[in-house]
Amino acid sequence: MSSAVPRDKAKVAAASIAAERRTPTVVLAAGLLAAAGFAVPWVVGSQLALTLMTQAVIHAILATSIGFMIRQNGLTSFGHAAFFGMAAYLMALNGKLDAMPAELAVLAAIAVPAAFAFFAGLIIVRLPALSFSMLTLAVAQSLYELMLRWRGLAGGDDGMAVRLPARLFGIDIELFQAPSSMFVVSWCALVAVIAILTLVARSHFGVLTVAIRENEERARYVGYHTLVPRALVFALSAAVGGLAGVLFALYNAFVTPGALHWSLSGEALIMAVIGGPQAIWGPALGAVIFFVVKNAMGDLTEHWPAIIGAMLIVVTVLLPQGISGLLNRLNRLNRRSREARKA
């Protein structure tokens, strides 16, 4: 058994080294995708369409945060709206109380949810999967009730405006609230998030957390500490959710307790499942599909959630790895067929 220890560590190291060699490809692809986002406002002339697309991209970032945690930790959060809403409310409360410069508030709105998730994660990632899911739901709903009932500070169910300066990071604040420019900002943020999470997943840390997910006891046996890496994944996921909340606050300049509600967590989780969390970009694809179905079917019937539910059942039963898993499988089959023809 002792000979298996260095062998297992060597496997983790070899997998991470092989993955890190593909880093330039990831960076190049991210640059091309980000550049493509600049062309969208020129192609899509409708401000309504751009508004819907911007909202879809912001929610895609939230879905990506949930998908990353499922992929790396094997844990499902029912309360990820806590980090989304926490960031949005931090932006709004800072505007009301003028506690710090807006630029610092943006950074704090990302860092605070991450820190909260890390220290909470040191306790709750030890729990069984179902207990973890229910506890995240309880935390999110507690924050929701707090903001709902604390009318003097947060406006209660009326919500509160997000007061912003004329310029943020040297950029005119109107650019963050115009659909055409905010789509580009949100799109670049989504591409950057997917690229960074892809690099993290392919790093030694990412390979280690997957190994812990698959067999935590074996990872401990070969000498790895498992608690802190799992808490760090939770924190990174929360930071991405916080980024989505910041973009939401900047774009809408208004926040309500709905940003903390379980229904938002549920929608983001559905997006992640439909898209497939095994691919980093899968939940973002699921968010696009969700918004297309929601807005297309919403014009035809008020029962569009039933259509989403039916789609979720079909994907769960027939495509356990989601739409992204199906696309990856088709891509592999196509590559094999081309190689067979060349042979």
Contacts in CASP RR format, 6 or more apart in sequence:
PFRMAT RR
TARGET T0000
AUTHOR 0000-0000-0000
METHOD contacts of the structure
MODEL  1
MSSAVPRDKAKVAAASIAAERRTPTVVLAAGLLAAAGFAVPWVVGSQLAL
TLMTQAVIHAILATSIGFMIRQNGLTSFGHAAFFGMAAYLMALNGKLDAM
PAELAVLAAIAVPAAFAFFAGLIIVRLPALSFSMLTLAVAQSLYELMLRW
RGLAGGDDGMAVRLPARLFGIDIELFQAPSSMFVVSWCALVAVIAILTLV
ARSHFGVLTVAIRENEERARYVGYHTLVPRALVFALSAAVGGLAGVLFAL
YNAFVTPGALHWSLSGEALIMAVIGGPQAIWGPALGAVIFFVVKNAMGDL
TEHWPAIIGAMLIVVTVLLPQGISGLLNRLNRLNRRSREARKA
4 222 0 8 1.000
5 221 0 8 1.000
5 222 0 8 1.000
5 223 0 8 1.000
8 218 0 8 1.000
8 222 0 8 1.000
9 222 0 8 1.000
9 223 0 8 1.000
12 204 0 8 1.000
12 207 0 8 1.000
12 208 0 8 1.000
12 211 0 8 1.000
13 204 0 8 1.000
15 207 0 8 1.000
16 202 0 8 1.000
16 203 0 8 1.000
16 204 0 8 1.000
16 206 0 8 1.000
16 207 0 8 1.000
16 208 0 8 1.000
19 201 0 8 1.000
19 202 0 8 1.000
19 203 0 8 1.000
19 207 0 8 1.000
20 202 0 8 1.000
20 203 0 8 1.000
22 202 0 8 1.000
23 199 0 8 1.000
23 202 0 8 1.000
26 195 0 8 1.000
26 198 0 8 1.000
26 199 0 8 1.000
26 202 0 8 1.000
27 195 0 8 1.000
29 195 0 8 1.000
30 191 0 8 1.000
30 192 0 8 1.000
30 194 0 8 1.000
30 195 0 8 1.000
31 191 0 8 1.000
33 191 0 8 1.000
34 187 0 8 1.000
34 188 0 8 1.000
34 191 0 8 1.000
34 192 0 8 1.000
37 183 0 8 1.000
37 184 0 8 1.000
37 187 0 8 1.000
37 188 0 8 1.000
38 184 0 8 1.000
40 50 0 8 1.000
40 53 0 8 1.000
40 183 0 8 1.000
40 184 0 8 1.000
40 187 0 8 1.000
41 50 0 8 1.000
41 180 0 8 1.000
41 181 0 8 1.000
41 183 0 8 1.000
41 184 0 8 1.000
44 50 0 8 1.000
44 53 0 8 1.000
47 179 0 8 1.000
47 180 0 8 1.000
50 179 0 8 1.000
50 180 0 8 1.000
50 183 0 8 1.000
51 179 0 8 1.000
52 291 0 8 1.000
52 295 0 8 1.000
53 179 0 8 1.000
53 183 0 8 1.000
54 179 0 8 1.000
54 182 0 8 1.000
54 183 0 8 1.000
54 186 0 8 1.000
54 251 0 8 1.000
55 251 0 8 1.000
55 291 0 8 1.000
56 287 0 8 1.000
56 288 0 8 1.000
56 290 0 8 1.000
56 291 0 8 1.000
57 183 0 8 1.000
57 186 0 8 1.000
57 187 0 8 1.000
57 189 0 8 1.000
57 190 0 8 1.000
57 287 0 8 1.000
58 186 0 8 1.000
58 244 0 8 1.000
58 245 0 8 1.000
58 247 0 8 1.000
58 248 0 8 1.000
58 251 0 8 1.000
59 244 0 8 1.000
59 267 0 8 1.000
59 268 0 8 1.000
59 271 0 8 1.000
59 287 0 8 1.000
59 290 0 8 1.000
59 291 0 8 1.000
60 190 0 8 1.000
60 271 0 8 1.000
60 283 0 8 1.000
60 284 0 8 1.000
60 286 0 8 1.000
60 287 0 8 1.000
60 288 0 8 1.000
61 186 0 8 1.000
61 189 0 8 1.000
61 190 0 8 1.000
61 193 0 8 1.000
61 240 0 8 1.000
61 241 0 8 1.000
61 243 0 8 1.000
61 244 0 8 1.000
61 247 0 8 1.000
61 284 0 8 1.000
62 80 0 8 1.000
62 81 0 8 1.000
62 84 0 8 1.000
62 240 0 8 1.000
62 241 0 8 1.000
62 244 0 8 1.000
62 245 0 8 1.000
62 264 0 8 1.000
62 268 0 8 1.000
62 287 0 8 1.000
63 268 0 8 1.000
63 269 0 8 1.000
63 271 0 8 1.000
63 272 0 8 1.000
63 283 0 8 1.000
63 284 0 8 1.000
63 286 0 8 1.000
63 287 0 8 1.000
64 190 0 8 1.000
64 193 0 8 1.000
64 194 0 8 1.000
64 197 0 8 1.000
64 240 0 8 1.000
64 272 0 8 1.000
64 280 0 8 1.000
64 281 0 8 1.000
64 282 0 8 1.000
64 283 0 8 1.000
64 284 0 8 1.000
65 80 0 8 1.000
65 83 0 8 1.000
65 237 0 8 1.000
65 238 0 8 1.000
65 239 0 8 1.000
65 240 0 8 1.000
65 241 0 8 1.000
65 242 0 8 1.000
65 244 0 8 1.000
65 268 0 8 1.000
66 76 0 8 1.000
66 77 0 8 1.000
66 80 0 8 1.000
66 237 0 8 1.000
66 268 0 8 1.000
66 269 0 8 1.000
66 272 0 8 1.000
66 277 0 8 1.000
66 283 0 8 1.000
67 237 0 8 1.000
67 272 0 8 1.000
67 276 0 8 1.000
67 277 0 8 1.000
67 282 0 8 1.000
67 283 0 8 1.000
68 197 0 8 1.000
68 201 0 8 1.000
68 233 0 8 1.000
68 236 0 8 1.000
68 237 0 8 1.000
68 240 0 8 1.000
68 277 0 8 1.000
68 280 0 8 1.000
69 75 0 8 1.000
69 76 0 8 1.000
69 77 0 8 1.000
69 233 0 8 1.000
69 234 0 8 1.000
69 237 0 8 1.000
70 76 0 8 1.000
70 272 0 8 1.000
70 277 0 8 1.000
71 201 0 8 1.000
71 210 0 8 1.000
71 277 0 8 1.000
71 278 0 8 1.000
71 280 0 8 1.000
72 201 0 8 1.000
72 206 0 8 1.000
72 209 0 8 1.000
72 210 0 8 1.000
72 213 0 8 1.000
72 233 0 8 1.000
73 125 0 8 1.000
73 209 0 8 1.000
73 213 0 8 1.000
73 230 0 8 1.000
73 233 0 8 1.000
73 234 0 8 1.000
74 129 0 8 1.000
74 213 0 8 1.000
75 125 0 8 1.000
75 129 0 8 1.000
75 132 0 8 1.000
75 133 0 8 1.000
75 234 0 8 1.000
76 129 0 8 1.000
76 132 0 8 1.000
76 133 0 8 1.000
76 269 0 8 1.000
77 132 0 8 1.000
77 133 0 8 1.000
77 136 0 8 1.000
77 237 0 8 1.000
77 265 0 8 1.000
77 269 0 8 1.000
78 133 0 8 1.000
78 134 0 8 1.000
78 136 0 8 1.000
78 137 0 8 1.000
78 140 0 8 1.000
78 262 0 8 1.000
78 265 0 8 1.000
78 266 0 8 1.000
78 269 0 8 1.000
79 136 0 8 1.000
79 137 0 8 1.000
79 139 0 8 1.000
79 140 0 8 1.000
79 141 0 8 1.000
79 262 0 8 1.000
79 265 0 8 1.000
79 266 0 8 1.000
80 136 0 8 1.000
80 140 0 8 1.000
80 237 0 8 1.000
80 238 0 8 1.000
80 241 0 8 1.000
80 265 0 8 1.000
80 268 0 8 1.000
80 269 0 8 1.000
81 140 0 8 1.000
81 144 0 8 1.000
81 258 0 8 1.000
81 259 0 8 1.000
81 260 0 8 1.000
81 261 0 8 1.000
81 262 0 8 1.000
81 264 0 8 1.000
81 265 0 8 1.000
81 266 0 8 1.000
81 268 0 8 1.000
82 113 0 8 1.000
82 136 0 8 1.000
82 139 0 8 1.000
82 140 0 8 1.000
82 143 0 8 1.000
82 260 0 8 1.000
82 265 0 8 1.000
83 113 0 8 1.000
83 116 0 8 1.000
83 117 0 8 1.000
83 237 0 8 1.000
83 238 0 8 1.000
83 239 0 8 1.000
83 241 0 8 1.000
83 242 0 8 1.000
83 245 0 8 1.000
84 241 0 8 1.000
84 242 0 8 1.000
84 244 0 8 1.000
84 245 0 8 1.000
84 248 0 8 1.000
84 259 0 8 1.000
84 260 0 8 1.000
84 264 0 8 1.000
84 268 0 8 1.000
85 143 0 8 1.000
85 242 0 8 1.000
85 245 0 8 1.000
85 248 0 8 1.000
85 255 0 8 1.000
85 259 0 8 1.000
85 260 0 8 1.000
86 109 0 8 1.000
86 112 0 8 1.000
86 113 0 8 1.000
86 116 0 8 1.000
86 143 0 8 1.000
86 242 0 8 1.000
86 260 0 8 1.000
87 109 0 8 1.000
87 110 0 8 1.000
87 112 0 8 1.000
87 113 0 8 1.000
87 241 0 8 1.000
87 242 0 8 1.000
87 243 0 8 1.000
87 244 0 8 1.000
87 245 0 8 1.000
87 246 0 8 1.000
87 249 0 8 1.000
88 109 0 8 1.000
88 162 0 8 1.000
88 245 0 8 1.000
88 246 0 8 1.000
88 248 0 8 1.000
88 249 0 8 1.000
88 255 0 8 1.000
88 259 0 8 1.000
89 147 0 8 1.000
89 154 0 8 1.000
89 255 0 8 1.000
89 259 0 8 1.000
89 260 0 8 1.000
90 105 0 8 1.000
90 108 0 8 1.000
90 109 0 8 1.000
90 112 0 8 1.000
91 105 0 8 1.000
91 106 0 8 1.000
91 109 0 8 1.000
91 162 0 8 1.000
91 245 0 8 1.000
91 246 0 8 1.000
91 249 0 8 1.000
91 250 0 8 1.000
91 255 0 8 1.000
92 154 0 8 1.000
92 160 0 8 1.000
92 161 0 8 1.000
92 162 0 8 1.000
92 163 0 8 1.000
92 249 0 8 1.000
92 255 0 8 1.000
93 99 0 8 1.000
93 153 0 8 1.000
93 154 0 8 1.000
93 160 0 8 1.000
94 100 0 8 1.000
94 102 0 8 1.000
94 105 0 8 1.000
94 108 0 8 1.000
95 102 0 8 1.000
95 105 0 8 1.000
95 162 0 8 1.000
95 163 0 8 1.000
95 164 0 8 1.000
96 160 0 8 1.000
96 163 0 8 1.000
99 105 0 8 1.000
100 108 0 8 1.000
102 164 0 8 1.000
102 165 0 8 1.000
102 168 0 8 1.000
103 168 0 8 1.000
103 169 0 8 1.000
106 168 0 8 1.000
106 169 0 8 1.000
106 246 0 8 1.000
109 242 0 8 1.000
109 245 0 8 1.000
109 246 0 8 1.000
109 249 0 8 1.000
110 239 0 8 1.000
110 242 0 8 1.000
110 243 0 8 1.000
110 246 0 8 1.000
111 239 0 8 1.000
113 238 0 8 1.000
113 239 0 8 1.000
113 241 0 8 1.000
113 242 0 8 1.000
114 235 0 8 1.000
114 236 0 8 1.000
114 238 0 8 1.000
114 239 0 8 1.000
114 242 0 8 1.000
115 235 0 8 1.000
116 238 0 8 1.000
117 231 0 8 1.000
117 234 0 8 1.000
117 235 0 8 1.000
117 237 0 8 1.000
117 238 0 8 1.000
117 239 0 8 1.000
118 231 0 8 1.000
118 232 0 8 1.000
118 234 0 8 1.000
118 235 0 8 1.000
118 238 0 8 1.000
119 231 0 8 1.000
120 139 0 8 1.000
120 234 0 8 1.000
121 230 0 8 1.000
121 231 0 8 1.000
121 234 0 8 1.000
121 235 0 8 1.000
122 227 0 8 1.000
122 228 0 8 1.000
122 231 0 8 1.000
124 131 0 8 1.000
124 132 0 8 1.000
124 135 0 8 1.000
124 136 0 8 1.000
125 132 0 8 1.000
125 227 0 8 1.000
125 230 0 8 1.000
125 231 0 8 1.000
125 234 0 8 1.000
126 227 0 8 1.000
127 135 0 8 1.000
136 265 0 8 1.000
137 262 0 8 1.000
137 265 0 8 1.000
140 260 0 8 1.000
140 261 0 8 1.000
140 262 0 8 1.000
140 265 0 8 1.000
141 260 0 8 1.000
141 261 0 8 1.000
141 262 0 8 1.000
143 260 0 8 1.000
144 257 0 8 1.000
144 258 0 8 1.000
144 260 0 8 1.000
144 261 0 8 1.000
144 262 0 8 1.000
147 154 0 8 1.000
147 156 0 8 1.000
147 257 0 8 1.000
147 260 0 8 1.000
148 156 0 8 1.000
148 157 0 8 1.000
148 257 0 8 1.000
149 156 0 8 1.000
150 156 0 8 1.000
151 158 0 8 1.000
154 160 0 8 1.000
154 257 0 8 1.000
156 257 0 8 1.000
157 256 0 8 1.000
157 257 0 8 1.000
158 256 0 8 1.000
159 254 0 8 1.000
159 255 0 8 1.000
159 256 0 8 1.000
159 257 0 8 1.000
160 254 0 8 1.000
160 255 0 8 1.000
161 253 0 8 1.000
161 254 0 8 1.000
162 249 0 8 1.000
162 250 0 8 1.000
162 252 0 8 1.000
162 253 0 8 1.000
162 254 0 8 1.000
162 255 0 8 1.000
164 173 0 8 1.000
164 176 0 8 1.000
164 250 0 8 1.000
164 253 0 8 1.000
165 173 0 8 1.000
166 172 0 8 1.000
166 173 0 8 1.000
167 173 0 8 1.000
168 176 0 8 1.000
168 250 0 8 1.000
175 181 0 8 1.000
175 182 0 8 1.000
175 185 0 8 1.000
176 182 0 8 1.000
176 185 0 8 1.000
176 250 0 8 1.000
176 251 0 8 1.000
177 250 0 8 1.000
177 251 0 8 1.000
177 253 0 8 1.000
182 247 0 8 1.000
182 250 0 8 1.000
182 251 0 8 1.000
185 247 0 8 1.000
186 247 0 8 1.000
186 251 0 8 1.000
189 243 0 8 1.000
189 247 0 8 1.000
190 284 0 8 1.000
193 240 0 8 1.000
193 243 0 8 1.000
194 280 0 8 1.000
194 281 0 8 1.000
194 284 0 8 1.000
197 236 0 8 1.000
197 240 0 8 1.000
197 280 0 8 1.000
198 280 0 8 1.000
200 206 0 8 1.000
200 236 0 8 1.000
201 210 0 8 1.000
201 280 0 8 1.000
205 229 0 8 1.000
205 232 0 8 1.000
208 219 0 8 1.000
208 224 0 8 1.000
208 229 0 8 1.000
209 229 0 8 1.000
209 230 0 8 1.000
209 233 0 8 1.000
211 218 0 8 1.000
211 219 0 8 1.000
211 224 0 8 1.000
212 219 0 8 1.000
212 224 0 8 1.000
212 226 0 8 1.000
212 229 0 8 1.000
212 230 0 8 1.000
216 226 0 8 1.000
219 226 0 8 1.000
220 226 0 8 1.000
245 259 0 8 1.000
248 255 0 8 1.000
248 259 0 8 1.000
249 255 0 8 1.000
258 264 0 8 1.000
267 290 0 8 1.000
268 283 0 8 1.000
268 287 0 8 1.000
270 290 0 8 1.000
270 308 0 8 1.000
270 309 0 8 1.000
270 312 0 8 1.000
271 283 0 8 1.000
271 286 0 8 1.000
271 287 0 8 1.000
271 289 0 8 1.000
271 290 0 8 1.000
272 282 0 8 1.000
272 283 0 8 1.000
272 286 0 8 1.000
273 312 0 8 1.000
273 315 0 8 1.000
273 316 0 8 1.000
273 322 0 8 1.000
274 286 0 8 1.000
274 289 0 8 1.000
274 290 0 8 1.000
274 311 0 8 1.000
274 312 0 8 1.000
274 315 0 8 1.000
274 322 0 8 1.000
274 323 0 8 1.000
275 282 0 8 1.000
275 283 0 8 1.000
275 285 0 8 1.000
275 286 0 8 1.000
275 289 0 8 1.000
275 315 0 8 1.000
275 322 0 8 1.000
275 323 0 8 1.000
275 324 0 8 1.000
276 282 0 8 1.000
276 283 0 8 1.000
276 285 0 8 1.000
276 286 0 8 1.000
276 321 0 8 1.000
276 322 0 8 1.000
276 323 0 8 1.000
276 324 0 8 1.000
276 325 0 8 1.000
277 283 0 8 1.000
278 321 0 8 1.000
278 322 0 8 1.000
278 324 0 8 1.000
278 325 0 8 1.000
279 324 0 8 1.000
279 325 0 8 1.000
279 328 0 8 1.000
281 324 0 8 1.000
282 322 0 8 1.000
282 323 0 8 1.000
282 324 0 8 1.000
285 323 0 8 1.000
285 324 0 8 1.000
286 323 0 8 1.000
289 311 0 8 1.000
289 323 0 8 1.000
290 308 0 8 1.000
293 304 0 8 1.000
293 307 0 8 1.000
293 308 0 8 1.000
293 311 0 8 1.000
294 304 0 8 1.000
294 308 0 8 1.000
297 304 0 8 1.000
297 307 0 8 1.000
298 304 0 8 1.000
301 307 0 8 1.000
315 322 0 8 1.000
315 323 0 8 1.000
319 325 0 8 1.000
319 326 0 8 1.000
321 328 0 8 1.000
END
